[in-house]
Amino acid sequence: MGVPILPTISTSFIVISAVLVAIGWGLIYKKKIEAHKKVMLAAGVSALIFFIIYASRTVFIGNTSFGGPDDIKIYYTFFLIFHIILATVGAVFGVVSIMTGLKTKLSIHRKIGPITSIIWFFVAITGVAVYLLLYVIYHGGETTSLIKAILGL
């Protein structure tokens, strides 16, 4: 069994967004403000594409349970919860960072932008780790559609 295509694509978009954030850091360090703005917006779009693919897959196809050994499952679950909390915080910070940058509220943007970037790097790293544990190192377990779970089908 190969790796599933949608999780592979969505994880790729998180990695792309983190790479773009790193490039954006370099650009702002060099005072290339317009290039920084474009790259950071592209990073935001990449993260949004991830979320759309992930949310669509969760609703229509479902989430895949951990298929690895039972003695590792508890560690995977804690790691996954940490990743989800980090991703949620990172997304909120990301939206605020983008909005403050676009509205030229630069005092706020300069304070939270670096924090947002660091959070997002950890989101990308932990997201790739979750992907590897769920689909590459171990084969995923059962997948249940959210719609089926809600409707009891």
C-alpha positions in Angstrom: 0.0 0.0 0.0 1.4 3.4 -1.0 0.8 6.7 0.8 -2.6 8.3 0.4 -2.6 11.2 -2.1 -4.7 13.8 -0.2 -2.7 13.7 3.1 0.5 13.8 1.0 -0.7 16.9 -0.9 -2.0 18.7 2.2 1.2 18.0 4.2 3.2 19.3 1.2 1.3 22.6 1.4 2.2 23.0 5.1 5.9 22.4 4.2 5.6 24.9 1.4 4.1 27.5 3.7 6.9 27.0 6.2 9.6 27.4 3.5 7.8 30.5 2.3 7.8 31.9 5.8 11.6 31.3 6.1 12.1 33.1 2.7 9.9 35.9 4.0 12.1 36.3 7.1 15.1 36.6 4.9 13.4 39.2 2.7 12.3 41.4 5.6 15.8 41.2 7.1 17.1 42.6 3.8 14.4 45.3 4.0 12.6 44.0 0.8 9.2 44.9 2.1 7.1 44.3 -1.0 8.8 41.0 -1.7 8.3 40.0 2.0 4.6 40.9 1.7 4.1 38.8 -1.4 5.9 35.8 0.0 4.1 35.9 3.3 0.7 36.1 1.6 1.7 33.1 -0.5 2.6 31.3 2.7 -0.8 32.2 4.1 -2.5 30.9 0.9 -0.4 27.7 1.1 -1.6 27.2 4.7 -5.2 27.9 3.7 -5.0 25.3 0.9 -3.7 22.8 3.4 -6.7 23.6 5.7 -9.2 23.3 2.8 -7.8 19.9 1.8 -7.6 18.7 5.4 -11.1 19.9 6.3 -12.7 18.5 3.1 -11.0 15.1 3.6 -12.1 15.1 7.3 -15.7 15.8 6.5 -16.1 13.6 3.4 -13.6 10.8 3.7 -12.8 10.9 7.4 -9.8 10.8 9.8 -7.5 7.9 9.8 -6.7 6.4 13.2 -3.2 5.5 14.3 -2.3 2.1 12.9 1.0 1.6 14.9 1.6 -0.6 18.0 -0.7 -0.1 20.9 2.2 0.7 23.3 3.1 3.7 21.1 -0.5 4.9 20.5 -0.7 7.0 23.7 2.5 8.9 22.8 1.2 9.4 19.2 -2.1 10.8 20.7 -0.4 13.2 23.0 1.9 14.3 20.1 -1.1 14.8 17.8 -3.0 16.8 20.4 0.1 19.0 20.9 0.3 19.5 17.1 -3.5 20.4 16.8 -3.2 23.0 19.6 0.0 24.4 18.1 -1.6 24.5 14.6 -4.7 26.3 16.0 -2.7 28.9 17.8 -0.4 29.3 14.8 -3.4 29.8 12.5 -4.9 32.5 14.7 -1.5 34.2 15.0 -1.0 33.9 11.3 -4.3 35.6 10.5 -3.5 38.4 13.0 0.0 38.7 11.6 -1.3 39.0 8.0 -4.0 41.4 8.9 -1.7 43.7 11.0 0.8 43.7 8.2 -1.8 44.5 5.5 -3.3 47.3 7.7 0.2 48.6 8.4 -0.2 48.2 12.1 3.5 47.6 12.1 4.2 47.9 15.8 1.9 44.9 16.5 3.1 43.1 13.3 6.7 43.4 14.3 6.0 42.0 17.7 3.9 39.0 16.8 5.3 38.2 13.3 8.5 36.5 14.6 6.5 34.6 17.2 4.0 33.5 14.6 6.8 32.3 12.3 8.4 30.2 15.0 5.1 28.6 15.9 4.5 27.9 12.3 7.9 26.2 11.9 6.9 23.9 14.8 3.5 23.3 13.2 5.2 22.2 10.0 7.7 20.0 11.7 5.1 18.3 13.9 2.7 18.0 11.0 5.3 16.2 8.9 6.0 13.9 11.9 2.3 13.1 12.3 2.1 12.4 8.6 5.1 10.1 8.7 3.8 8.2 11.8 0.3 7.9 10.4 1.1 7.0 6.7 4.8 6.1 6.2 6.3 4.5 9.3 3.0 2.7 10.2 0.1 2.0 8.0 -3.0 4.1 9.0 -5.8 2.4 10.9 -9.5 2.7 10.2 -10.9 5.8 8.4 -14.4 7.0 9.3 -16.2 9.9 7.6 -17.3 12.7 9.9 -20.7 12.7 8.1 -21.1 8.9 8.6 -20.1 9.3 12.2 -22.6 12.1 12.8 -25.5 10.4 10.9 -24.7 7.0 12.2 -24.4 5.4 8.8 
